[in-house]
Amino acid sequence: MNRLDKLFAEKQSGLLNIYFTAGYPKLDDTANIITALAGAGVDLIELGMPYSDPMADGPTIQESGMKALKNGMTLELLFEQISGVRTQVDLPLILMGYFNQVMQYGEQAFVDRCIEVGIDGVILPDLPIYEYETFYRDMFEKAGLHVSFLITPQTSEERILKIDELTRGFIYMVSDSSITGAKSGISDRQLTYFNRINDLKLQHPRLIGFGISNHDTYSLACQYAQGAIIGSAFIKALGQGGNMENAITDFVQMVRGGSFVRGELVSD
C-alpha cells in the first residue's frame, strides 16, 4: 500500500506536511532534515526539486532553490541523497517541482527512480490535467506513484471535480490566489472558499497550503481540511543557522502548539 493511502486511512485530521527545498541550506542537508522532521512528529514530507524558473514559489522558496542550485543540487543527486532514507523513515515522501524537470530527466525514468528510492507521490503544478490524463496517468498509476493536483479559489467546480477524479493521494488546496509565503492570517474571503470546497464533499483528502506559517493558521486550516502544508516559514527557520535538529523540533512544536514527550504530543 502506498504510504499516503495508509496515512489517510489511519489519520483523518490534524495532518502536518512540511515542505523544504532539497540541497538547502547546505547541499548534504537533505537526508538529515528528513530524519529530523520525522523525529519531530510531522505526518508527511514534501521535498522541493530546485528549479531555475518556478511559477508558484514566493521569494523565500525561490531564494532557497537558487541557493540549492548554486550548492550543486541536481535531480539525480536528490535521488542519490534520499536513497538510504527509507532505512530510517517510513513517512510518506512527496516530490514537488515542475514537469519540465521530469521531461528533462525522462518521464518513465523519473517514475522508476521515484519508486526505487521510496517516493510516494509528486506535485507538478504546471502539468495540465488533460496532458496527464491522456499521456501520463497510466504510467504513474501502474507504478503506484500518486499525483496530487492543485485547486485555488478561482478553480471552477467542474475542474475541481475533474481533479478529484484524477488525484491520487490528496488534493493540494491553495489557500489564496497568490504565490507561496507567509501572510498575516486567513481572511473571511478564504473561509468562504474553504466552506465552498467542503460543501462539494470531495472523495480525496485535502491539505491547505500557501500562507500557513504558525500554530494559529495551521489550526484554522485543520478545521476546514484534513491538514495543512507549511513551506516558506520552515525554510526561514532553517536559514537562521544554529543547531538544525533543535530548530526543526522547535518549529514543529510551535506549529503543533505543544511539546513532544517520548513521541507523544502534549498540548500546552
QUIGI-V266898 format. One record per backbone hydrogen bond with DSSP energy under -1.0 kcal/mol. NH is the residue of the N-H (numbers start at 0). CO is the residue of the C=O. E is the energy in kcal/mol with one decimal. If there is no record, write none. Layout:
NH:CO:E ; NH:CO:E
//
This chain:
5:1:-2.1 ; 6:2:-2.4 ; 7:3:-2.5 ; 8:4:-1.7 ; 9:5:-1.6 ; 10:6:-2.3 ; 14:225:-2.5 ; 16:227:-2.7 ; 17:43:-1.7 ; 18:229:-3.0 ; 19:45:-2.1 ; 21:47:-2.2 ; 23:20:-1.4 ; 28:25:-1.8 ; 32:28:-2.5 ; 33:29:-2.0 ; 34:30:-2.3 ; 35:31:-2.1 ; 36:32:-2.6 ; 37:33:-2.3 ; 38:34:-2.1 ; 39:35:-1.6 ; 41:36:-1.8 ; 42:15:-2.2 ; 43:15:-1.5 ; 44:91:-2.2 ; 45:17:-2.9 ; 46:93:-3.8 ; 47:19:-3.2 ; 48:95:-2.9 ; 61:57:-2.6 ; 62:58:-2.8 ; 63:59:-2.0 ; 64:60:-2.3 ; 65:61:-2.5 ; 66:62:-2.3 ; 67:63:-2.3 ; 68:64:-2.4 ; 69:65:-2.4 ; 70:66:-2.0 ; 72:67:-2.4 ; 77:73:-2.2 ; 78:74:-2.1 ; 79:75:-2.1 ; 80:76:-2.8 ; 81:77:-1.7 ; 84:81:-1.1 ; 86:83:-1.4 ; 87:84:-2.5 ; 88:84:-2.2 ; 93:44:-2.5 ; 94:120:-2.3 ; 95:46:-3.0 ; 96:122:-2.2 ; 100:97:-1.3 ; 101:97:-1.0 ; 102:98:-2.8 ; 103:99:-2.4 ; 104:100:-1.8 ; 105:101:-2.0 ; 109:105:-3.0 ; 110:106:-2.2 ; 111:107:-2.7 ; 112:108:-2.4 ; 113:109:-2.4 ; 114:110:-2.1 ; 115:111:-2.1 ; 116:112:-2.0 ; 118:113:-3.0 ; 119:92:-2.9 ; 120:92:-1.2 ; 121:145:-2.5 ; 122:94:-2.5 ; 126:123:-2.3 ; 131:127:-2.6 ; 132:128:-2.8 ; 133:129:-2.5 ; 134:130:-2.7 ; 135:131:-1.5 ; 136:131:-2.5 ; 139:135:-2.2 ; 140:136:-2.8 ; 141:137:-2.5 ; 142:138:-1.3 ; 144:139:-2.2 ; 145:119:-2.2 ; 147:121:-2.3 ; 150:171:-2.3 ; 154:151:-1.5 ; 159:155:-2.6 ; 160:156:-2.5 ; 161:157:-1.7 ; 162:158:-2.9 ; 163:159:-2.5 ; 164:160:-1.6 ; 165:161:-2.0 ; 166:162:-2.7 ; 167:146:-2.3 ; 170:204:-3.0 ; 171:148:-2.4 ; 172:206:-2.9 ; 173:150:-2.7 ; 174:208:-2.8 ; 177:175:-1.8 ; 179:55:-1.9 ; 190:186:-1.9 ; 191:187:-2.1 ; 192:188:-1.6 ; 193:189:-2.6 ; 194:190:-2.5 ; 195:191:-2.1 ; 196:192:-2.1 ; 197:193:-2.2 ; 198:194:-2.1 ; 199:196:-1.0 ; 200:197:-1.5 ; 206:170:-2.2 ; 207:226:-2.2 ; 208:172:-2.0 ; 217:213:-2.3 ; 218:214:-2.8 ; 219:215:-2.2 ; 220:216:-2.3 ; 221:217:-2.1 ; 222:219:-1.1 ; 223:220:-1.5 ; 225:205:-1.5 ; 227:14:-2.3 ; 228:207:-2.8 ; 229:16:-2.4 ; 234:230:-2.4 ; 235:231:-2.3 ; 236:232:-1.6 ; 237:233:-2.2 ; 238:234:-1.9 ; 239:236:-1.1 ; 240:237:-1.1 ; 246:242:-2.1 ; 247:243:-2.4 ; 248:244:-2.4 ; 249:245:-2.8 ; 250:246:-2.1 ; 251:247:-2.4 ; 252:248:-2.4 ; 253:249:-2.2 ; 254:250:-2.3 ; 255:251:-2.7 ; 256:252:-2.0 ; 257:252:-1.5 ; 258:265:-2.4 ; 260:263:-2.8 ; 263:260:-1.7 ; 265:258:-3.4 ; 267:256:-1.6
//
